[in-house]
Amino acid sequence: MTRTSIEGPDAAWFKSSYSGGNETECVETAFLDSGTSVRDSTRPHEGLLHVRSAAWTVFVDSLRGGQLS
């Protein structure tokens, strides 16, 4: 496995509003042309998860529908 770094103007990272109220539990997401990337904001340089847009949509819809908890 190789680590991937997404830098530059294409990476607009934002923190999830559901990540918790303190600085120790934050997830950041970036929407890119190639899909969606997710990383731990407390360790942004230690890697990320990158998925295709269709897979991210299924994941979020499953969360909203209560299928994942």
QUIQUIJO-V426232 format. One record per backbone hydrogen bond with DSSP energy under -0.5 kcal/mol. NH is the residue of the N-H (numbers start at 1). CO is the residue of the C=O. Records with the same first field share a line. If there is no record, write none. Layout:
# QUIQUIJO-V426232
NH->CO + CO
This chain:
# QUIQUIJO-V426232
7->5
11->8
12->10
13->11
14->29
16->27
19->16
25->22
28->39
29->14
30->37
32->30 + 35
35->32
36->51
37->30
38->49
39->28
41->26 + 39
42->26
43->40
44->41
46->43
47->44
49->38
51->36
56->52
57->53
58->54
59->55
60->56
61->57
62->58
63->59
64->60
65->61
66->63
67->62
68->62
